Amino acid sequence: MNKSNNKVLKILFVGAMETELRPLLKELNATPIKKILNVFPLYKAIHKSIEVSIIETFVGETNASVATLEAIKEVGPDFVIKYGCVGGSYLESKNGDVIIPFGFFHRTSWITRTREGAPTNDSSQWQSVFGELPHQVNSNNLGGLPCYFSVSKKYIDLSQQILEELNINAVKCYVGGGNMWAFSQGFLNNMAEVMLPKDTNNKKFVSDMESYSIAHACHVTGKPFLGCYSVASNDYADEPYDPDRVPKQMERLVPYALRLIESLGKN
């Protein structure tokens, strides 16, 4: 309960695949409620007097945008949390790394030419679509919306504290979302150089298809957005993604998710 007004706290978890959500659904004994827009499964549970909703968006940024926005309208959550696997887009990433996100960016909007304007198939020379040039996705033609969404430091610190108490090592980095996947080391380095905030010394990021779109939906609806992530593969090493190990990876994050629910209920 929120002690100030006895309002029941509501938390919405967002996951792309049933295999990612399965351990959390099982632990919470979540009940299927409906399919939003007759497509996206919505589940509900109660944990420590906190109302927990879970939406399965299926894969991809378009599905994530539609499903998250409609779920927010349906549930009216106080917090939104992405629960899923990501690709490790930093050199030393390894399967099973737990990620605390600094913020979210669109990692796969690019102009396939050099900064000098010549077309090129060398992806390390591509320009980011996001910028302030007239032909780019800039602050004016975005309607004043940002192209990067940061996580509040208090939620970063809270996540770090919970993971330390659980004796789980975590990596703090950025999360890039988008439907195009990249494995070129030059391209990955270029993403870090061009897309991450200029005032950061941390050039690590991980990748999925949905997080940027979810962050965008949360921004326009004024909902705080966090994430519980586990690295599924190393993009630098072109490590194959193995869907069979996803439920086990996400099972390891269940205690973290539960503690996050409880801690948000106290703050």
N, C-alpha and C positions, 0 to 999 in steps of 0.2 A: 504494500500500500504506500502511496505518497502521503506521508504523515501530515502534511500541511493542509490538505483538503480532502483526504480520504478517497481520492480518485485512484482507481485501479491503473497501475502502470501497464502500458501495452508495448510489446516489443515484436517487431516483424523480422523474421529471418528470411533471406532470399537465397535460393539455390537453383542452379541450372538443371541439375540432373538428380534423379531419384537415388542413384548410387551415392552421391555426395550427401544427400539429406537423410538417408536411411538410418544411420546410427543415432542421429539426433531425434528423429521421429520416434524411434523405438524407445530411447531413454526417457523421453517426455511423455510417452504413451499418447501421442498426438492423434486426434480424431479427424478424418477427412470431413470437411464441412460442405464444400461446393467446388465447382470449377468456375473460376472467374472468367467472364465472357464465354462460358461454356468450353474453355480450353485449358486454363491454368489451374492445377489442383491447389486448393487452399486447405491447410490443416490448422487445428487449434489445440492448445493445451494450457494448463495452469501449473505454474511452478513457483512455489513460495509466495502465493497470492498474486503473482504477476501473470497477466494474460499474454501468452506467447502464440503468435501466428506464424505460419511457415508457408511460403509460396514457392512452388516449383515453376520456374519460368521457361524451362527447356533452353537449349543452347542458342547463343547469339545475341548481339546487341539490340536488334530490333525486338525480339521476344522480351528481352530484359526491360527495355523501355516501357513497352505496353503493359506487361504484367506487373511491374513494380508500381507504376503510377496508378493502375487500377486497384492494386492491393492496398496502397496507401489510402486511397479514397474509401475503400471498403472497411479497412481496419482502424484507421486513424491512429497509427502508432506514435509513441513518443521517441522511439529509436528504431533505426533500420540497421540490420547486420547482415553482411554477405557471408555465406558459409560455403566454402568450396575449395577446389584444387586450382593451382596456378602453375604456369611454366616459369622456371627460374631463369630469368634473363640477365643474371649477373654471373661472372666467370666461375666463382667458387660455389655456386648454388648446388644443392644436392637433394635428392629425394627425401621427403619427410621434414624439410626445414619448415618451421612455423614462422609466419610473417606477421609483423605489426605494421600496418600501412601509415605512411606520413600523409599521403594524399593520392588523388586519382587523376590520370591524364589519358587522352586518346592517343595511343601509340602507333596507329596505323593509318593516319591521313597524311599522304605525301604527294608531292609533285615530282614526277619522274624526269627531272632535269637538274642540272647543276645550278649553283647560285648565279652563274654567269648566263644562264638561260638555255644552254645547249641540252637537247635530249640525251639521256644516257641510261644504259642498263646496269650501271654500277650503282647499286643501291646505297652504298656509303656516301654517295654524292647527292642523293635526293634531298629536296627541301621539305620541311614540314609544312603542311597546309596551314597550321595554326601560326599566326604571326600578325604583323600590323601592316603588311603591304595590301594594296587595294584588291588584289586577286586572291588573297588568302582569307581564311576564316578568322576574322579579326574582331575586336571588341565592338565595332560598329555594326557589322552584319550579323553578329551573334545577338543583337538586341541588348547589348550591355552585359550579357552573361559571360562568366569566365570560361576559359577552356581548360582550367585546372582547378580541382576541388580539394582543399586541404582538410585534414582531420584535426580537430581541436586538440591542443597539447594535453588537456586534462584527460582526454580519452586515450591518448597514446600512453600517458603515464599510468593510467588505470590498467590498461592491457599489460604493460610491462610488469607492474606489481603483481597481478594475478598469475602470470606465467612464471615469475620468479618463485612465488609461493608454491606453485605446482612443480617446481624444479624442471621446467621446460625452457630450454634455451630458445631465444627468438632472434630473428633478423629484422631490423627496422629498415624499410625501404619504400619505394613508390610502387603503385599498382597501375599498369597500363592496360586499357581495355580496347578491344577492336576485333573485327572479324577476320582480318588478315594476319597470318602468323609468319614470323620471321625467324630464320635460323642462321643467316649470314652473320658472322662475327663482326664484320665491318658495319653492317646495318644496325646491329644491336648497339655497337659503340656510338654510332651516329644518333640513334634514338636517345641515348643517355645525354649526349652533347646538346641536342637540339630541343628535346621535348621536356626535360626536367627543369624545375625552377632554377634560375640562374644564380640564386644566392645560396645554393646548397653545395656542400662538399661531398655529400653522399650520392654517388652515381649508380646505386643499385636499384633495380626495379624487377618486378615480376609481371607476368602477363596472363590475362584471361580475356574472354570475349565480352563479359557482361558488366564489369565493375564501373567503368566510366559512365555507361548509360544509367546505371542505378544511382550513381552519385549525382548525375544531372537531375534525375527525377526527385531525389531527396533535396537538392538545392532549391528547385523551384517550388517545392512544397514546404520548405523550412524544417526538414527532418534531419537530425544528426545521423551521420552514416559512419559505421565502423565495419571491420571485417575480421573474420576468423579464417585464415588461409593456411593451406599446407602445400608445399612444392611437390608437384607430381613428376617433374622431369627437368633436365638441364638443357635449356635451349642452345647454349654455347656448344655443348657436346653433341647436339642433335640426338639426345637420349630419347628413345621411343617412349611414348605415353602408353601405359598399361592400364586400361580401365578396370581390370580385375582387382587391382590393389587399392583402388580408390576408397571403397567402404572401410577398409582397415586403416587407411591413412586418416580418414575423417573421424573414425571412432576415437582415435587418440586425442582429437580436439574437443570431444564432448565435455570432459570436465572443465575445460577452459570456457566453453560456451555457457555452461551452467553457472559458473562463478561470475561470468560477465553479466548474465541476467540478474543475479542476486546483487551484485555490486551496483549496477545501474539503478536497482530498486532502492538502494540506500542513499544514493546521491541526489 
